[in-house]
C-alpha cells in the first residue's frame, strides 16, 4: 500500500532514520533531532565523548571500577552504549562495518562525518571549487 503513495510512508518516531549511503547531510540533521528527542545525554555523548567516572588515588586520577560507581554515574556512563546502539541501528551493512570497531559513539560519529563530508581541508577545497565554477559560469 505504501508503495502506491506518491510521497512514501513516514518514518517512525521510535526508530532512528536509516542511512542508505546517500544524502548524508539530511540524515545527519535527522539523527541529531532523533537523539535530542530521545534523551539529552545521548547527544552530549556525541559532543563530549563517553562519560568515564574517575576517582583520585595517590594523587592520580584513575577510572572508577564499576562496583564503586554511583547509580547516577552508571546511568551517565551507559549513554555511550545507548548512543552506539542508535548509530549502528541507523546504518546499512557497509556503514555498520565501517564503525563497528569504534570504542565510543563520538568516534563512530566522527568517522561517519569524515567519510561522507571529508575533513575541513576537503570541505574548503570543495567550497573554492564551487565558487570558481560559479564565476566561470558568469563569464
C-alpha positions as CSV (number, residue, x, y, z in Angstrom):
1,X,0.0,0.0,0.0
2,X,2.8,2.5,0.9
3,X,4.5,1.8,-2.4
4,X,1.4,3.3,-4.2
5,X,1.6,6.6,-2.3
6,X,3.3,9.4,-4.3
7,X,5.2,10.6,-1.2
8,X,6.0,7.3,0.5
9,X,5.4,6.4,4.1
10,X,6.6,8.5,7.1
11,X,9.4,7.2,9.4
12,X,8.7,6.1,12.9
13,X,9.5,8.4,15.8
14,X,10.7,5.3,17.7
15,X,13.4,4.2,15.3
16,X,16.4,6.2,14.1
17,X,16.4,7.2,10.4
18,X,18.2,4.7,8.2
19,X,21.2,5.9,6.3
20,X,21.4,4.3,2.9
21,X,24.7,5.9,1.8
22,X,23.2,8.9,0.1
23,X,22.2,12.4,1.3
24,X,24.3,12.3,4.4
25,X,23.6,16.0,5.4
26,X,19.8,15.2,5.6
27,X,20.4,12.0,7.6
28,X,22.8,13.8,10.0
29,X,20.3,16.5,10.9
30,X,17.5,13.9,11.4
31,X,19.8,11.8,13.6
32,X,20.7,14.8,15.7
33,X,17.0,15.6,16.2
34,X,16.2,12.0,16.9
35,X,19.0,11.8,19.6
36,X,18.0,15.1,21.2
37,X,14.4,13.9,21.4
38,X,15.3,10.6,22.9
39,X,17.5,12.0,25.7
40,X,19.7,15.0,26.1
41,X,22.5,12.8,27.4
42,X,22.7,10.8,24.2
43,X,23.6,13.8,22.1
44,X,26.0,15.0,24.8
45,X,27.9,11.7,24.3
46,X,28.4,12.6,20.7
47,X,29.6,16.1,21.5
48,X,31.8,15.4,24.5
49,X,32.7,11.7,24.2
50,X,31.8,9.0,26.7
51,X,31.5,9.7,30.4
52,X,34.1,7.7,32.3
53,X,33.8,8.1,36.1
54,X,37.1,8.7,37.7
55,X,38.5,8.6,41.2
56,X,41.7,10.1,42.7
57,X,44.1,7.6,44.2
58,X,47.6,8.6,45.3
59,X,47.2,12.0,43.6
60,X,46.4,10.2,40.3
61,X,43.1,10.1,38.5
62,X,42.1,6.5,37.5
63,X,38.9,5.1,36.0
64,X,36.5,4.2,38.8
65,X,35.7,0.4,38.9
66,X,32.1,-0.3,38.0
67,X,31.3,-1.7,41.5
68,X,32.3,1.7,43.1
69,X,30.1,3.8,40.8
70,X,27.0,5.6,42.0
71,X,23.7,4.9,40.2
72,X,23.9,8.3,38.5
73,X,27.4,7.7,37.3
74,X,26.5,4.2,35.9
75,X,23.4,5.7,34.1
76,X,25.5,8.5,32.6
77,X,28.3,6.1,31.5
78,X,25.6,3.8,29.9
79,X,24.7,6.6,27.4
80,X,27.8,5.7,25.3
81,X,26.4,2.2,24.7
82,X,22.9,3.5,24.0
83,X,24.2,6.0,21.5
84,X,26.4,3.4,19.8
85,X,23.2,1.2,19.5
86,X,21.3,4.1,18.0
87,X,24.0,4.8,15.4
88,X,24.6,1.2,14.4
89,X,20.8,0.7,14.1
90,X,20.6,3.5,11.7
91,X,23.3,2.2,9.3
92,X,23.3,-0.2,6.4
93,X,25.7,-3.2,6.5
94,X,28.6,-1.2,4.9
95,X,28.3,1.7,7.3
96,X,28.0,-0.7,10.2
97,X,31.2,-2.5,9.4
98,X,33.0,0.9,8.9
99,X,32.3,1.9,12.6
100,X,31.7,-1.4,14.4
101,X,35.2,-1.5,15.9
102,X,35.0,2.0,17.4
103,X,35.2,2.2,21.2
104,X,32.9,5.3,21.6
105,X,29.9,6.8,19.9
106,X,31.8,10.0,19.3
107,X,34.4,8.1,17.4
108,X,31.7,6.5,15.3
109,X,30.1,9.9,14.5
110,X,33.5,11.4,13.6
111,X,34.3,8.6,11.2
112,X,30.9,8.9,9.5
113,X,31.5,12.7,9.2
114,X,34.9,12.4,7.7
115,X,33.8,9.6,5.4
116,X,30.8,11.4,4.0
117,X,31.7,15.1,4.4
118,X,35.5,15.0,4.3
119,X,37.9,16.8,6.6
120,X,37.9,20.6,6.9
121,X,40.5,20.9,4.2
122,X,38.4,18.8,1.8
123,X,35.3,20.9,2.6
124,X,37.3,24.1,2.0
125,X,38.6,22.8,-1.3
126,X,35.0,21.8,-2.4
127,X,33.8,25.3,-1.5
128,X,36.5,27.0,-3.5
129,X,35.9,24.7,-6.5
130,X,32.2,25.6,-6.4
131,X,32.9,29.3,-6.2
132,X,35.3,29.1,-9.1
133,X,32.8,27.1,-11.2
134,X,30.1,29.7,-10.4
135,X,32.5,32.5,-11.5
136,X,33.2,30.7,-14.8
137,X,29.5,30.3,-15.4
138,X,29.0,34.0,-15.0
139,X,31.6,34.8,-17.7
